[in-house]
């Protein structure tokens, strides 16, 4: 921990230049680093290391270390683009590599977002320092740009200044009269390449303060530069965890205890032995695995064993989940947010009330949980995709009985996640298997296992009550929401060994994250939100957009119902309540104009919804109807987005388009019931996800903004379901209040 008495001082020349060993290059510590944390990048021959973020080779290539997991969201392009913009690099010569585990790359913003219930009681500076000390490198909460843009700009600008200083010494001129462009330092007609200067530049001292680029000319920010990860994904040269191949490697498949099960009681080992290629069966109280010389044999063997588990308590079924939500809604709750006084507003008044429900939602990433592990000479190596590498390494170390220093984790690209790869069960299991069989082992959960042991987006129920005045304006709003305390559950599961988090969890029982997004983005003078904790018997976890995925459905569906009661068309009703929220107003007006809004009149099949989230704003217009096959068809989705200053517009559009489809999947499917402790869905086909054949026409408008970047990757998910539900009401005259839509009629 840094000396508090000197925490705000700049570095001395003695601490600024730190020599590395042979082949490591020179390491420059920027003033923004904590004083006791040194970068641990490694250099290839001919490379020079500029601080924690940048390496430049003698051939001029620029490599940027990225501390965030690439899950398909484009972070391996957006973060290098920020550096390249400030550095003046040629994008064709920019590469990327995963940053090593180091407190320098911690993501305090993601930590406070994910673990609000565990860290929220601490002052902001303590949250930041705790996340840093704990090396909480996290990819979650749409925080990558918001957390790392500034340090990456400072890193790029510092390296640019150092290169200019090195060039100015050769030219005998003032370094501040030099500039950079296209991977070269420029002074008039004179030019020197980055590669030619890099070895000299690392000996220069960056200015304090560092000046960032100004002006709009020759900037990479705001340009749709090509994604760096696409070529390797297209030609198949990019390795995922399931592509790892090591000498003498074996393969494993697994069956785990379902929710409510306490221990493994019975299995048919002889049946597994009859499968050719199987040579080991590994079991613990909670799971059993078969190990074979190929993945097919391992899966057939563990299936043949037909493991049985002992259960504690009543079995979990769809009706018990519904009953738990109903009971919670009737019981007392905790007030999470409030403004004004609802008592006089509701007293003896006519109010409008509606109840809504959502089912469990699966992550359903294309890549199931996978990890490759190798235990040798007291050291464990892991190859796996993870959104929380330090937590995964720690869990694997505990499972294998090793210190964390004896575990090396190699972060891999992920084939989707949506929050699932925050979890680290597969790391623990692979570590145990590798140590037991004493050979490299690759563990892949079968699809049925991946769904059965998902940490689902929780089921939830809501009772919303509002009073309108004689002009149709909302005087009071009360939201009572029954949902599991997922934030507490997630923090306890992932931060169980963290004394600070454990102590904070022990201090209270409420969970603000369970009702996040429930305060509507309107100027309602009197409102309140209550959380009613529900124990549904199913493990839950973080899912793309978290509780916003259901609270936006509750709120924006209810807003439409209130507009009908007030006799006002839905767009105008929202606009009248926005107060000073100009950014959301622009989104609503833009989407109405783009989508040809017809007022949501009966027969139009149009619905509208909006949401404010992670310092970004979005409005969505949907066109949908119910066909003769009694299924919902979504013809069109139109979105208008204000997410602040845009680094790469193509990446933003990709995330918004993907979020719209993801939200549509949750609206129409993506859910599962439960029967006797097991989910009814066992295959992707059982989740009724959208396909190319039934994907809607999509239009996305990015509204130009000078505000700081907001979150994007989760932004489009919350408003889709209410927009479709509102469209169905306009199409059929029926209000659907349950997700997936039409599930109450099935």
DAKASUL-V884050 format. One record per residue. RES is the residue in one small letter. PHI is phi in whole degrees, 0 to 359 (NA if undefined). Layout:
RES:PHI
RES:PHI
//
This chain:
x:NA
x:292
x:297
x:298
x:292
x:236
x:299
x:257
x:282
x:285
x:286
x:279
x:298
x:294
x:275
x:285
x:260
x:238
x:282
x:261
x:281
x:300
x:81
x:264
x:87
x:265
x:248
x:250
x:265
x:292
x:294
x:282
x:283
x:300
x:295
x:266
x:255
x:253
x:293
x:231
x:294
x:243
x:248
x:281
x:306
x:89
x:261
x:244
x:261
x:254
x:68
x:272
x:237
x:230
x:231
x:234
x:265
x:296
x:274
x:93
x:290
x:241
x:246
x:249
x:278
x:246
x:274
x:256
x:284
x:275
x:252
x:107
x:277
x:93
x:292
x:286
x:250
x:297
x:290
x:299
x:297
x:297
x:297
x:299
x:296
x:288
x:284
x:82
x:276
x:279
x:302
x:290
x:245
x:259
x:235
x:216
x:216
x:290
x:289
x:286
x:298
x:192
x:303
x:300
x:258
x:299
x:240
x:299
x:294
x:293
x:299
x:290
x:285
x:289
x:248
x:305
x:291
x:267
x:249
x:297
x:282
x:270
x:301
x:304
x:294
x:288
x:300
x:297
x:292
x:293
x:298
x:290
x:300
x:273
x:52
x:282
x:279
x:235
x:244
x:187
x:70
x:52
x:249
x:302
x:290
x:298
x:277
x:251
x:301
x:294
x:300
x:288
x:295
x:297
x:297
x:295
x:293
x:295
x:296
x:299
x:296
x:293
x:296
x:296
x:296
x:296
x:292
x:296
x:295
x:291
x:269
x:57
x:221
x:285
x:296
x:287
x:271
x:265
x:223
x:227
x:194
x:58
x:73
x:226
x:272
x:236
x:216
x:63
x:271
x:281
x:217
x:223
x:286
x:303
x:298
x:291
x:257
x:303
x:297
x:280
x:294
x:293
x:273
x:276
x:260
x:292
x:292
x:225
x:277
x:277
x:267
x:278
x:298
x:237
x:81
x:247
x:281
x:54
x:261
x:274
x:298
x:91
x:258
x:273
x:288
x:297
x:293
x:285
x:269
x:292
x:305
x:291
x:288
x:288
x:272
x:81
x:278
x:282
x:267
x:257
x:300
x:285
x:267
x:295
x:229
x:239
x:303
x:65
x:284
x:238
x:234
x:227
x:231
x:216
x:230
x:242
x:297
x:292
x:305
x:90
x:277
x:255
x:198
x:284
x:246
x:202
x:200
x:259
x:293
x:294
x:297
x:293
x:294
x:280
x:276
x:296
x:101
x:277
x:227
x:206
x:233
x:242
x:225
x:230
x:294
x:256
x:201
x:224
x:230
x:251
x:243
x:215
x:276
x:206
x:293
x:298
x:296
x:299
x:291
x:297
x:291
x:290
x:291
x:292
x:289
x:43
x:295
x:237
x:234
x:272
x:250
x:239
x:89
x:285
x:293
x:270
x:225
x:304
x:289
x:289
x:295
x:299
x:295
x:296
x:293
x:297
x:299
x:297
x:294
x:279
x:276
x:292
x:234
x:254
x:282
x:264
x:215
x:200
x:208
x:73
x:224
x:280
x:304
x:292
x:291
x:271
x:298
x:57
x:254
x:279
x:239
x:253
x:229
x:213
x:243
x:226
x:218
x:228
x:268
x:300
x:239
x:271
x:288
x:54
x:292
x:300
x:272
x:289
x:301
x:215
x:208
x:245
x:228
x:219
x:252
x:209
x:53
x:79
x:235
x:242
x:247
x:234
x:241
x:196
x:279
x:207
x:271
x:217
x:299
x:294
x:290
x:294
x:297
x:298
x:295
x:295
x:297
x:297
x:295
x:270
x:71
x:240
x:285
x:298
x:294
x:268
x:241
x:247
x:250
x:257
x:290
x:250
x:301
x:248
x:272
x:87
x:201
x:64
x:111
x:296
x:271
x:286
x:282
x:229
x:304
x:296
x:294
x:297
x:294
x:296
x:297
x:296
x:297
x:298
x:289
x:288
x:272
x:58
x:216
x:300
x:225
x:248
x:253
x:234
x:288
x:300
x:303
x:298
x:288
x:297
x:282
x:298
x:246
x:292
x:261
x:294
x:297
x:292
x:289
x:207
x:224
x:218
x:238
x:252
x:228
x:214
x:239
x:255
x:276
x:290
x:259
x:90
x:278
x:278
x:272
x:210
x:215
x:231
x:243
x:252
x:236
x:262
x:198
x:300
x:279
x:297
x:298
x:295
x:298
x:295
x:297
x:295
x:287
x:271
x:246
x:303
x:269
x:268
x:296
x:296
x:295
x:297
x:295
x:294
x:296
x:287
x:279
x:210
x:230
x:284
x:219
x:302
x:294
x:290
x:235
x:302
x:86
x:281
x:282
x:293
x:278
x:238
x:274
x:257
x:297
x:239
x:210
x:205
x:229
x:245
x:256
x:249
x:300
x:235
x:262
x:266
x:82
x:240
x:298
x:237
x:207
x:283
x:226
x:317
x:84
x:58
x:294
x:303
x:295
x:253
x:293
x:293
x:298
x:300
x:293
x:285
x:288
x:292
x:303
x:296
x:297
x:294
x:299
x:295
x:297
x:284
x:72
x:239
x:292
x:297
x:292
x:296
x:301
x:293
x:302
x:293
x:258
x:286
x:61
x:265
x:278
x:293
x:292
x:290
x:298
x:297
x:296
x:296
x:294
x:295
x:290
x:294
x:290
x:298
x:274
x:64
x:302
x:255
x:90
x:65
x:291
x:303
x:94
x:287
x:67
x:251
x:224
x:226
x:203
x:216
x:198
x:242
x:199
x:52
x:67
x:233
x:223
x:209
x:232
x:232
x:247
x:241
x:241
x:208
x:207
x:257
x:279
x:295
x:275
x:65
x:244
x:279
x:244
x:256
x:277
x:208
x:231
x:238
x:230
x:242
x:232
x:239
x:246
x:77
x:296
x:259
x:282
x:220
x:298
x:296
x:297
x:297
x:299
x:300
x:290
x:293
x:299
x:298
x:295
x:297
x:293
x:297
x:295
x:295
x:299
x:290
x:288
x:253
x:194
x:66
x:236
x:213
x:274
x:232
x:224
x:50
x:74
x:235
x:293
x:291
x:281
x:236
x:228
x:300
x:299
x:288
x:268
x:54
x:282
x:297
x:236
x:301
x:292
x:241
x:288
x:280
x:291
x:236
x:235
x:234
x:247
x:265
x:273
x:298
x:212
x:262
x:288
x:300
x:301
x:255
x:286
x:233
x:297
x:256
x:302
x:280
x:291
x:300
x:279
x:292
x:300
x:294
x:298
x:291
x:299
x:293
x:294
x:293
x:296
x:290
x:277
x:248
x:81
x:252
x:266
x:261
x:242
x:222
x:250
x:297
x:299
x:77
x:293
x:289
x:264
x:270
//
